[in-house]
Amino acid sequence: MREYAALKGLPYYDLVEEILAAKPSTPVQPTERELKVTMDAYAVNKPQAIAIVGACQKEGFSLIQGPPGTGGYVFVLINIR
């Protein structure tokens, strides 16, 4: 249901053209130090820290997808800060 709502709202997004033209990028390989700093600062696990570090090091936008309760909302709040 969330995916359907997101697709219905797509024409109203400011980044609609960038979203539709997006291409996968090479995954970032964060260092163990970067992961530890991120895990300690935001109380997240290693896969979440990898996603956070990777998204923060990329230009443009990043889509982080996961089942409910896996930290996507936490990541949005971290990036807003």
Rosetta blueprint (number, residue, H / E / L):
1 M L
2 R H
3 E H
4 Y H
5 A H
6 A H
7 L H
8 K H
9 G H
10 L H
11 P H
12 Y H
13 Y L
14 D L
15 L L
16 V H
17 E H
18 E H
19 I H
20 L H
21 A L
22 A L
23 K L
24 P L
25 S L
26 T L
27 P L
28 V L
29 Q L
30 P L
31 T L
32 E H
33 R H
34 E H
35 L H
36 K H
37 V H
38 T H
39 M H
40 D H
41 A H
42 Y H
43 A L
44 V L
45 N L
46 K H
47 P H
48 Q H
49 A H
50 I H
51 A H
52 I H
53 V H
54 G H
55 A H
56 C H
57 Q L
58 K L
59 E L
60 G L
61 F L
62 S L
63 L L
64 I L
65 Q L
66 G L
67 P L
68 P L
69 G L
70 T L
71 G L
72 G H
73 Y H
74 V H
75 F H
76 V H
77 L H
78 I H
79 N H
80 I H
81 R L
